[in-house]
């Protein structure tokens, strides 16, 4: 789970993300697995978005 709170003159932003566990490894987030796959697919790409 990731929680981020940001406050400023504009007000307050709060976001919370809860990841689902990987079906093959419940100790790892499914999002982490998808991120690694995406990274490996794009490693030689000309355009990089971070």
N, C-alpha and C positions, 0 to 999 in steps of 0.2 A: 504494500500500500504506500502511495506517495501523496503527501498533502503539502500544498503550497499556498501561502497567504501573502498578499502584497497590499500594503496600505500607502496612500499618498493623498495629495490635495483633492484628487478626483473621487476618492472613496476607498473602497476595499474590494479586492478580488480574492476569492478563495476557490481552490480547485482540489478535488480528491480523486485519485485514480486507484482502482482496485483491479489487479490483474487476475486472470484465471490461471490455475496451474496447468502445466504441460500435461497432456494425456499420458505421455510415456515416462515422464519424470515429475511427479507432483512437487518435488522440492524446487523446481524451476518454473518461472513464469512462462506461459505460452507466448507472451509478448516478447520476451527475451529470445526465444527460439526464432520467432518470425523476424526479429531485428537482425540476427546473425545471418539468416538466409538472405535477407534484403541486402545486407552489406556485401556478402560474397557475390551476389548477382551483379552488384554495381561497382565492384572494386576496380574494374577497368573502364568504367564509364567516363566519358569526357566531361559531362555535367555532374557536379556533386552538390547535393542539398544537405546542409547540416542543420 
